[in-house]
Amino acid sequence: MQQNWDMDDLLPHRAPMQLVHDIAVLDDQITVIAKIEPDHIFADDSGVPAWVASEIMAQAIAAQTSYLDKQTGAGGVKGGMLLAVKRFKANHSYMKFGETLNVTSEALSDEGAMKLFKCQVEGPSFTASAMLSVIQTAE
């Protein structure tokens, strides 16, 4: 069963810094959707630089974490910080306008408030992957 959520209910970010647009849940797979448009806050004439995918990944982790917390009754949106991006790889230096990206993340370790995630961004012409270290902060 697919269920779509309002990102304002899952993220502390608001426009123009809210870089992800939807979350789709199908069975046990959570996919966060990001759209690359000409009015994107980081856009230039060539598109959106690939490095922005690391922030898209971080927001996907936040949305996924909030979604899972809401499902278990553990509360609402919590604050967090991106501590490190490791092994970032992208197949292009820019994300193209009009591209819809599917973002997935998998928790590899959970040390209380500190977590390590393996993230993947996939679109029609852009792909990126990285390991992200994040910490959940007080609300």
N, C-alpha and C positions, 0 to 999 in steps of 0.2 A: 504494500500500500504506500502510495506517495503522498506526502504531506508537505506543503510549503508554508514557510514562516515569514513574518515581517522581521527584517533584520534589525529594526529599532528595538525589538523585544529581546534580541540576542547579543547586541554589541553596544558598548559605550560610545563608539564612534558615530559621528553625524556628518552629513555632507559638509564640505566636500571631501572629508577624510575617510568616509565610509567607502571602502574600495570593493566590497563584496555586496551582492545584490539579492541573493536568495539562498536558501538551503533546501535541498531535496533529500528526503529520507525514503529509501526503497529497501524494505526488509531491514537488514542490519547495516547497510552501506549508507554513510552520510556523505553527500557531495555538496560543496559550497560553490555557488556560481558567481563569477565576476565578468562584467561586460566592459570591454575597452571601447570607449566613445571619444569623439573629438573634444568634448568638454571635460575630460578627465583632468584632475588637478595636476598630474605630472606629465600631461601630453605636450609634445612639441610637434614640429612639422613632420617628423618621421613616425610618430606613434607614441607609445608609452615605453620608456626604457625597461629593459629586462630586469634590472635590479629591483624595480617596484614589485616584481613577483614575490620577493621575500616578505614584503609587508602584506600583500594579498594572502600569502600562506599564513602569516601570523594572525590575521583577522579571521581566516578560515578556522584556525585552531580555537580562537576565542568563541566563534559562533558554534562550533561543534561542542565545546565544553559547556557553554550556556544551555544548548539544546539538551545535552545529556543530564545536566543538573536539574533542568525543569522536568524532565521525564521521571527523575527519582525523587522530586520534591526537595532537592538540596538548595533551592533558592533561585535567585535571579542572576542578572548580569554581574560579574565580578571584574575587578580591575586586574590587569596583568602587564608584564613588560617582556619585550623581546630581549633576551640576553646575548644570543649569538646565532649567527647563520654560518653553517659549516657545509662544505662540499656543494656549494651552489653551482648548478650547471643549467644552461639554457641553450636551446638550439639556434636562437637568433638574438641579436642585440636589442631588438624592439618588438613589442606586441603591436599587432596591426589594429587599426580602427575597425570596429564592427565585429571583432572576434569575441566569442563567448567562451570563457574558460571554465573548465571543471576542476575544482581543487579538492584533493583528498589529503587526509593526514592520518597517521597511525602513531599512537603513543608507544614509544619503545622503552621508556623508563619513567618511573613515577617516584620521585624522592620527596614526598610531601607536597610542598608548594612548587617545587622545581620539577620540570618535566622535559623530556626530550622527545621530539616528534620527527618522523620521516614524512616529508610532504611532496606532493606531486601536483603539477599544474599541466593540464592538457587542453589544447584547443585545436582547431583545424590546421593551423600552421605553426603554432608556438607550443613548446613544451619546456618545462623547467622542473628541477628537483633540488631538494636541499634537506639538511637536518637542522631543525630549529630548537634551541634551548629557550624555554620560557619560564617565568615565575609568576605565580598567582599572588596578587597583592591584596591587602585589605580593601574592602569595598569603598 
